């Protein structure tokens, strides 16, 4: 997390996220997300996104508490 926060502060998180999502052409060669980002870093970005979603949503209604339980399950699956 500290590394991802450091990347965010340095303005490098958005390009990393985009590399994880899109195919791009670099020097005439197609670069896929698998080539651009490691599995571990992709996993950490996914966990960060799940937690951010959970923090932004859960607590507004009773329905969002149920969604929070689902996001907790997804987080636990990818964290282990």
C-alpha positions in Angstrom: 0.0 0.0 0.0 2.8 2.4 0.9 4.3 1.8 -2.5 1.0 2.4 -4.3 0.4 5.6 -2.3 4.0 6.7 -3.2 3.3 6.1 -6.8 0.1 8.2 -6.5 1.9 11.1 -4.9 4.5 11.0 -7.7 1.9 11.0 -10.4 2.8 7.5 -11.6 -0.2 5.6 -10.4 -2.5 6.6 -13.3 -0.1 5.5 -16.0 0.4 2.2 -14.2 -3.3 1.7 -13.9 -3.8 2.4 -17.6 -1.0 0.0 -18.5 -2.9 -2.6 -16.4 -6.1 -2.0 -18.4 -5.2 -1.3 -22.0 -3.1 -2.6 -24.8 -0.8 0.1 -26.1 1.8 0.4 -28.9 5.3 1.3 -27.7 8.0 1.8 -30.3 6.0 -0.2 -32.8 5.3 -3.1 -30.5 2.0 -4.0 -28.9 2.3 -4.1 -25.1 -0.4 -6.0 -23.3 -1.3 -5.5 -19.6 0.5 -8.8 -18.8 3.7 -7.4 -20.3 3.3 -4.0 -18.6 2.5 -5.0 -15.0 3.3 -7.9 -12.7 0.7 -10.2 -11.3 1.6 -9.0 -7.8 1.2 -5.4 -8.7 -2.1 -6.1 -10.5 -3.4 -7.9 -7.4 -2.4 -5.0 -5.2 -4.2 -2.5 -7.5 -7.3 -4.8 -7.4 -7.3 -4.9 -3.6 -6.9 -1.1 -3.5 -9.8 -0.7 -5.8 -12.0 -3.1 -3.8 -11.2 -1.3 -0.6 -11.8 2.2 -2.1 -15.1 1.0 -3.5 -16.1 -0.4 -0.1 -15.1 2.8 1.7 -17.0 5.0 -0.7 -20.2 3.0 -0.7 -20.8 1.0 2.5 -22.7 2.7 5.3 -25.3 4.8 3.4 -28.1 2.3 3.6 -28.9 -1.2 4.9 -28.5 -2.4 1.3 -24.9 -1.1 1.1 -24.0 -3.1 4.3 -24.9 -6.2 2.4 -22.8 -5.1 -0.5 -20.0 -4.5 2.0 -20.2 -8.1 3.0 -19.8 -9.1 -0.7 -16.8 -6.8 -1.2 -15.2 -8.2 2.0 -15.5 -11.7 0.5 -14.0 -10.6 -2.8 -11.2 -8.8 -0.9 -10.5 -11.9 1.2 -10.4 -14.1 -1.9 -7.7 -11.9 -3.6 -5.8 -11.1 -0.4 -5.0 -14.8 0.3 
